[in-house]
Amino acid sequence: DLQDDADVGPNRRVAGSADALLDAAIAGLAAVVLEGEGPRREHVSMQLGNSDFYEGEVLQGQMDGQGHYTFADGNVYVGAWRKGKKHGSGSFTWANGDSYEGEWEDGQMSGKGRIVLRNRLTYDGEWREGKCHGKGQCRYHS
């Protein structure tokens, strides 16, 4: 099911409101099921009710596959989605220029990744559930 967007940031689960996605499905933007075949991914461009914008693949009414999500606050995620959550390889750039590039699991930074904060700090390493975890290297820049 879809979540509302109470949180802001890279670990926020996004998918818009159920009403917005239902409207998209009615408009023919969601997955198409042909007789004898399973659901198919469709490429969509849609403005969500919260002023976020998504362009990419949708499967059964959820972001699934590759996509580009622009948040109303200026944050941007580009990468893989699965069942409405960031999952696989992707990059998140905050409106202030900070960025994370790496692996995602179930909507959170998880696996190997690199975060650059205000061009002053870089962490390359392992992540779990949105937090630095395991082996990694932190560098400060002057």
C-alpha positions, 0 to 999 in steps of 0.5 A: 500500500502507499504511504503518505509523505510525512517525512522528508529526506532520502529514506522517506517512502514516496508514492503519492496519495492513493487517490492520485495513483488511482486517477493515474490508473483510470487515465491509463497511466498504470500497468496494463494487463492483457489476457494471458499475460501478467502485468506490464510496466508502463512509462509515466510522467505525473504530478502528484497531489503533494506537488512532487513529480515522478517520471519513470516506470510503474507496475500495478500502480506503484513506482517499479523499475527506473525512475526520476522523482523530484520532491516539491522541496527540491530534493531529487532521487534518480534510480531503481524502484521496487513496489513504490520504494527506492530499491537497488542502485540510485542517487539522492540529491538534497536541494542544498547540494548534499548527495548520496549515491549507492544502494537502496533497500526497502526505501532506505540507504542500505549496502554500499554507498557514498555520501557527500555533505556540503563538499566538506565531508565524504563517507564511502562505505556500508549502510544499513537502514539509512545509517552508516554501518560496517566498514567505511571511510570518512574524509574531511575536506577543507 
